[in-house]
């Protein structure tokens, strides 16, 4: 368990869902040099179910934003569960946010703000904001949002 990150999560009173197990041939995260690459994560809830549906159809933009925040909690769970506890995350580097959206929906950045705002809560404004893309597409299992991210380690 990554103790520094876990302490911050507890101080904020955040409740993390269980870290998801890979559903294919990939690693949940990979450490290479000073970077941690986290594979695409979905919005896992405490009981292991997923937030599903298309934003702009089944879900409105605020429900989509909440799903993106839940992806952030899922990603934090993956980091706490799988990252060597001796390693400490310094900052968010890059985020790719994918929104399962109807063709008419155009507010993908607003939805992905749910994830980004959580990262600011956890890592602070100076270190919680990185480069970011927010796009719409069809996602596996009809999950509402999927996000992958890259973090810099404090060496």
C-alpha positions as CSV (number, residue, x, y, z in Angstrom):
1,X,0.0,0.0,0.0
2,X,1.4,3.4,-1.0
3,X,1.4,5.0,2.5
4,X,1.9,8.7,1.5
5,X,-0.9,8.6,-1.0
6,X,-3.1,6.5,1.3
7,X,-2.7,9.1,4.1
8,X,-3.8,11.9,1.8
9,X,-6.8,9.9,0.6
10,X,-7.8,9.2,4.2
11,X,-7.3,12.9,5.3
12,X,-9.7,13.9,2.5
13,X,-12.2,11.3,3.6
14,X,-12.3,9.6,0.2
15,X,-13.8,6.1,-0.1
16,X,-12.0,4.0,-2.8
17,X,-13.7,1.2,-4.7
18,X,-11.8,-2.1,-5.0
19,X,-9.0,-1.9,-7.6
20,X,-10.2,-3.6,-10.8
21,X,-8.5,-6.7,-12.1
22,X,-7.3,-6.5,-15.8
23,X,-9.9,-7.8,-18.3
24,X,-7.3,-8.4,-20.9
25,X,-3.6,-8.8,-21.5
26,X,-2.2,-5.6,-19.8
27,X,-0.8,-4.4,-16.5
28,X,-3.0,-2.0,-14.3
29,X,0.1,0.2,-14.1
30,X,3.7,0.2,-15.2
31,X,6.6,2.1,-13.7
32,X,9.3,3.1,-16.2
33,X,12.0,5.4,-15.0
34,X,10.4,8.3,-13.1
35,X,7.0,7.7,-14.6
36,X,3.9,5.7,-13.6
37,X,1.6,4.8,-16.5
38,X,-1.9,3.8,-15.5
39,X,-4.0,1.8,-17.9
40,X,-7.5,2.9,-18.8
41,X,-9.8,2.8,-15.8
42,X,-13.5,2.7,-15.7
43,X,-16.0,4.1,-13.1
44,X,-16.0,1.2,-10.6
45,X,-18.4,1.5,-7.6
46,X,-17.9,0.2,-4.1
47,X,-19.8,-3.1,-4.9
48,X,-17.7,-3.6,-8.1
49,X,-20.5,-2.6,-10.5
50,X,-19.8,0.1,-13.2
51,X,-21.4,3.4,-14.1
52,X,-22.8,2.7,-17.5
53,X,-24.5,4.6,-20.3
54,X,-24.0,7.2,-22.9
55,X,-23.5,10.8,-21.8
56,X,-26.0,13.0,-23.7
57,X,-28.4,10.1,-23.8
58,X,-28.7,7.8,-20.8
59,X,-26.7,10.3,-18.6
60,X,-26.6,14.0,-18.4
61,X,-23.4,16.0,-18.3
62,X,-23.4,16.2,-14.5
63,X,-23.9,12.4,-14.2
64,X,-21.0,12.0,-16.7
65,X,-18.8,14.3,-14.5
66,X,-19.7,12.2,-11.5
67,X,-18.7,9.1,-13.4
68,X,-15.3,10.7,-14.3
69,X,-14.8,11.5,-10.6
70,X,-15.5,7.8,-9.9
71,X,-12.9,6.8,-12.4
72,X,-10.5,9.0,-10.4
73,X,-11.3,7.1,-7.3
74,X,-10.8,3.9,-9.1
75,X,-7.4,5.0,-10.4
76,X,-6.4,6.1,-6.9
77,X,-7.4,2.6,-5.7
78,X,-5.2,1.1,-8.4
79,X,-2.3,3.3,-7.4
80,X,-2.6,2.5,-3.7
81,X,-3.0,-1.2,-4.4
82,X,-0.3,-1.8,-7.1
83,X,2.3,0.9,-6.7
84,X,5.4,0.0,-4.7
85,X,4.9,1.7,-1.3
86,X,8.5,3.1,-1.4
87,X,7.6,5.2,-4.5
88,X,5.9,8.5,-4.1
89,X,3.9,10.3,-6.8
90,X,5.0,13.9,-7.3
91,X,2.5,15.1,-10.0
92,X,0.0,14.4,-12.7
93,X,1.7,14.6,-16.1
94,X,-0.9,13.6,-18.8
95,X,-4.6,12.5,-18.7
96,X,-6.6,11.0,-21.6
97,X,-10.3,11.2,-20.8
98,X,-12.7,9.2,-23.0
99,X,-16.4,9.8,-22.7
100,X,-19.0,7.3,-23.9
101,X,-21.1,10.0,-25.6
102,X,-23.9,10.4,-28.1
103,X,-22.8,12.0,-31.4
104,X,-24.5,15.2,-30.5
105,X,-22.8,15.6,-27.1
106,X,-20.0,18.2,-27.2
107,X,-19.1,18.9,-23.5
108,X,-16.4,16.2,-23.1
109,X,-14.0,18.5,-21.2
110,X,-16.7,19.4,-18.7
111,X,-17.2,15.6,-18.0
112,X,-13.5,14.9,-17.6
113,X,-13.2,17.9,-15.1
114,X,-14.7,15.4,-12.6
115,X,-11.5,13.5,-12.7
116,X,-9.2,16.5,-12.9
117,X,-10.9,18.3,-9.9
118,X,-10.3,15.1,-7.8
119,X,-6.6,15.1,-8.8
120,X,-6.4,18.7,-7.6
121,X,-7.9,17.7,-4.3
122,X,-5.4,14.9,-3.8
123,X,-2.2,16.4,-5.3
124,X,-2.9,20.1,-5.0
125,X,-3.3,22.7,-7.7
126,X,0.4,22.9,-8.6
127,X,0.8,19.1,-9.0
128,X,-2.7,17.8,-9.7
129,X,-3.1,19.5,-13.1
130,X,-1.3,18.0,-16.1
131,X,-1.7,18.1,-19.8
132,X,-5.1,16.6,-20.8
133,X,-7.3,15.4,-23.7
134,X,-11.0,14.8,-23.5
135,X,-12.7,13.0,-26.4
136,X,-16.0,11.2,-27.1
137,X,-16.3,7.7,-28.4
138,X,-18.0,4.3,-27.8
139,X,-16.5,2.5,-24.8
140,X,-16.3,-1.2,-23.8
141,X,-19.1,-2.6,-21.8
142,X,-21.0,0.7,-22.3
143,X,-19.1,2.3,-19.4
144,X,-19.7,6.0,-19.1
145,X,-16.1,7.2,-18.9
146,X,-12.6,5.7,-19.3
147,X,-9.4,7.5,-18.3
148,X,-5.7,6.7,-18.6
149,X,-3.0,8.8,-16.9
150,X,0.7,9.3,-16.5
151,X,2.2,10.4,-13.2
152,X,5.8,11.7,-12.3
153,X,7.5,10.0,-9.4
154,X,9.3,12.0,-6.7
155,X,12.8,10.6,-6.9
